[in-house]
Amino acid sequence: MDQLRPESPASATRVRRAAAFSVHVFTALGAGVALLAMLEAVREHWTAMFWWLGVALIIDGVDGPLARRLDVVHVQPDWSGDVLDLVVDFTTYVFVPAYAITASGMLLPLAAPLIGVGITVTGALYFADRRMKSDDNHFRGFPGLWNIAAFYLFLLHPSPLLATLGLAILIALTFVPFHVIHPVRVERLRWLTLPLVALWGVLVIDALSRNFAVGPIVTALLCAIGLYIVASDSAIRLLRSLKA
């Protein structure tokens, strides 16, 4: 019986390059998902829009580890995964949610376009800011998570005045140098953060499956976890400064 020929170096290189490029294609799929989310938003199918944004969130969470595992930076040096990731993230984290927020009818009518413009402009600037991450992997300022802000807007359905003021404050906080936890990369309290994020994901799925018609307990848990992510680092720093 003939022995199988060993794979040639050239063939192995082609396979590695194809695998690495497939990660870029996977990342770029997020842009297609953003278009599907936008189509649902234009039809005012808000829950369907959030489902698609959730798919985009999963893609964003998976492509980074895949890229590092396959050493995409060195295997496909002509393609910038960082730029591609930022382009896709802007559409899914900022642009589509900005449209949903503006068109939701939940803001003061005269202020809604201004809020939408503010979200897209500050979101674009934030994604271009090289200081958006701290040395310990916290986000610096409100991290452009307008998909999450939009989710809470539809969940809580506050009065138009309160919704407008709250979103205006988030826009202003984009460049305020406080730290927000990166749910995966921040090591401090990771034992607590990861289970809370997992619980948050389950509760979000429950809220979307019920078209946001959830009880006060689910709403309170979602708000508490969101507050923990946004404010826990600032609270820890404040306590440390008071003890010093």
N, C-alpha and C positions, 0 to 999 in steps of 0.2 A: 504493500500500500504506500502510495506517495505521501511524503510528509508535507504538511501545509507550509507554504512559503511564509517566512516572517514578513511582517509589514514593513515596507520601505520607509526611510526617514521622510521622503517627500510626501508619501501618502499619509503618514501620521501627522505631518504639518498641516496638510489640507483638512484633515478631520478636525484638528484643534482649531483651525481658523474658522471652519464652518460652525463648530459648536460655539465659539466665542461670538461670531456674528449673530447667531440665533438668539443670544441674550439681548443684543441691540434690537432685534426684531420684536422680541417679547416686550421690551421696554416701550418701543414705539407703538405697540398695540394699545397702550394706555391712551394715546391720542385718539385712536379710533373709538375706544370706549367713551372718551370725553365727548365725541360727536354724538354718540348714541344717547348719552346723558343730556346733552343739549337739546336734542330732538324731543325728548320726553319733557324737558323743562318748557320748551316753546308750546307744547300741548297742555301745559300745566298738570302733567302727570308727575306730581312732585315725589311721591313715594318711589315710582319707577326710576326717576332721576337719581335718587339716593342709592338705590340698589346698584345702578351702574357706577356711581361714584365709589361705592364700596368695592366693586370689582377692580376699579382703578387703584384703590388703596392697597388691595391684596397684591396686585402687580408691582406696585412701588415697594412693597415690603419684601417681595421675593427676588426681584431682579438684582438687588445689590449683593446679597450673599452668593447668588449664582455667578455674578460677574467676578467676584473675588475668588471663588472656587476655581473658575476656568481661566483666571489670570487674563481677563479680557483686555486690560490696559496694555499689556505687552504683546499679546497675541494678535490684537487688532489695533495697532497704534494709530492708524489713519482715521479712526472713528472715535469721537469723544463721547464716552458714556456719560460724563458729567454734564455736558451741554445738552445732550439728548434728554437726560433725566430732568433737567431744569425746565426744558421746553414743555415736556409732558406734564410735569408737576404744576406748572403755571396754569395750564388749561384745566386740570382737574381740581386743583386746590384753590384756585383764584377765579379764573374767568367764568367757568360754568356756574359756580356758586354765586358769583357777583351778579350774574344775570338773574338767577333764581331769587336772590334777595331783593333785587330791584323790581322784579316783575311780580313779586309775591302778593302785593297789595297790603302788606303788613306794616309798611312804613308811612310816615307823613308824605302825602303825594308830592309836594314841592321838593322835599328833601331826598326822595328815593333816587332820582338820577344822580344827584351829587354824592350820595353814599356809594352808589355803584361805581362812579368814576373814581372816588377816593379809594375804594377797595382795589380796583385794577391798577391804578397808578402806584399806590404804596406797595401793593403786592409785587409788581414788576421791579420796583426799586429794591425791595427786600431780597428778592431772589438774586439780584446782582450784587448784594452787599457781601463782601468777603469776610465780614465779621459776624455773619449770621449765626455761626456756631462758636461757642466758647471752647477753651482748651479742655474742659471736662465734659464736653459734648452736650451741654445745654444749648437750647436756642436762645438767642439774644433778642429780646423784645417779643411782641406777639408774633408767632412764627408763620403768619400767612395761612393758617389753617381755616380758610373761609368755608370749606366744605363742612367742617365741624361747627363753625359759628352758624351756618345756615341750618344745620340739623337742629341745633338748640332753639333757633328762631321758630322753626316749624313745630318743635316739641312744646315749647312754653307758650307760644302765641301771645306775647305780651301786647300791651296797648301800643298803637302806632308811635306815640311820643316816647315811651320807654324803649321800644325797639330801635328807634332812630338814634336816641341818645346812647344806648348801649353799643351800637355798631360804630358810632362816631368815636366813642372812647377807645374801642379796639383799634380803629384806624390810627388814632393818636399814639396808642401803645406800641405800634409797630416798631418805632425807633427809640423807645424808652429802654435804657440798658438794664432791664431786669431779666432774670433767667427763667426759662420754661423747660421742664423736663423733656428730654427725648426719651420716649417710653422704653426703648430697647438699649440704647447706647450708654445712658447714664448709669454708672455703677452704684452710686449711693442709693440705698433703699430699694435696690432692684428686686429683692425678695418680696417687697410689698407692691412695687409698681407693676410688675408683670402680671400677677394675679388680678390686680385691679383693672388693668387694661383688658385682660381676657374676659372678666366679668362685664366690663363696659361693652365689649363687642357682642356678647350674648344679649345684653339688654337692648342694644341698638337693633339687633336683628328682631327681637321681640317687638320693639316699638314700630319698626317698619312693617312687620307682618300684620300688625294691628292698625296700620295707617295712622300712627301716632296716638291712637285712643288707648293710652295706658293709664294705670292708676297712679296715685300720688307716691306710692312706695318706689315704683320703678323710676318715676320722674325725679324723686329726691336722690336716689342712688346715682342716676346719671349726672345730676348736677354736682353731687358731692365728689364724684370721681373726676369730673371736669375741673372743679375747683382745686382738687389735689394736684393735678397735672400742671395747672397754670400758676398756682400760688404757693405750693409747698416749699420750693427752693427759697423764695423770698421770705417765707415765714421762718425757715431754719436760719437764714442769715441774720434776720432781725433778732431772733432769740440768742444767737451767738454774740451779737454786738451788745445786747443788754447784759449778758453775763460777763463780758470782758471788762 
